[in-house]
Amino acid sequence: MRKPCPNGKVLNPASGRCVKECPPGKVLNPATGRCVKDLKNVKNVKNVKDVKEAKKEEKEEKNIKNKKVHEGHDVSGLENIDELYKNSAIKNWIKLIPMNKTVPISEYNRREYFKPVADIILDTSQKNTLIHFEPLVSKTEFNRKTEWLYLLTINDRIVKIGGTRTGLKGRVASYLCGHHIKERGKSGFCSKTNGFIYNTFEFYLNLGCSLKMYGYELPLTEFIVEIFGKEKKIKAQTYHAYESSFLEDFKKQYNEYPALSDNCDPDYKE
């Protein structure tokens, strides 16, 4: 049984600790452990200025409370993630990823299709890019221009499902174009997808997070067509259908798409 708090202190129900009792006209905000003006008794506030100050203080306390709800629930696990984000010079290209919008790769219902294909690490070379995809498969397999479905993870939690027709090396090269944002003094010529993925990943890597790429090489699909009386073997492009099917399956299983997967091809939606 908890001991009663000493004189002059009260129990904070949120933390379970004894805190200093608030002076008259103020109440304890359990989310922050701070005393704030009691706006319910606004008649006791002396003038309009005090009312405005009290409302401003209440708003600040609400922001702190919302921040505390967010802290510790980011995929990084860091409590000061909002402050780190706010202080970043490239925050317009960073997407913070709430923990509840991710799924552990170990619990993913389709994980048997995928294998690790690359570690995503900080690039310590003298290149112009800041992140590097270090292959975990053979160079031949990584460079092969075949269709793939892939997962991107942060701290072993899925943040994106994507697809490519140019092979793993081709997709990775495209993501690295995200370095060319104006905030880095570059041309600004990159797609929004590549800009957000590249800079979000560089942000989380600098926080000490572990990032990885998993891949599923799609089966080759071919068909025969006749052109000018001659039969031609055509390789079908199927990754759009696979990507959309896996995304819809993910949403059905976990109620929403991965945090960095905004949508899927409408032609293949169920």
Buried (B, 14 or more C-beta within 10 A) or exposed (E): EEEEBEEEEEBBEEEEEBBEEBEEEBEBBBBBEBBBBBEEEEEEBEEEEBBEEBBEBBEEBBEBBEBBEBBEBBBBBBBBBBEBBEEBEBBEBBBBBEBEBBBEBEEBEBBEBBEBBBBBBEBEEEEEBBBBBEBBBEEEBBEBEBBBBBBBBBBBBBBBBBBBBBBBBBBBBBBBBBBBBBBBEBEEEBEEBBBBBBBBBBBBBEBEBBBBBBBBBBEEEEEEEEEEEEEEEEEEEBBBBBBBBBBBBBBEEBEEBBBBBEEBBEEBEE
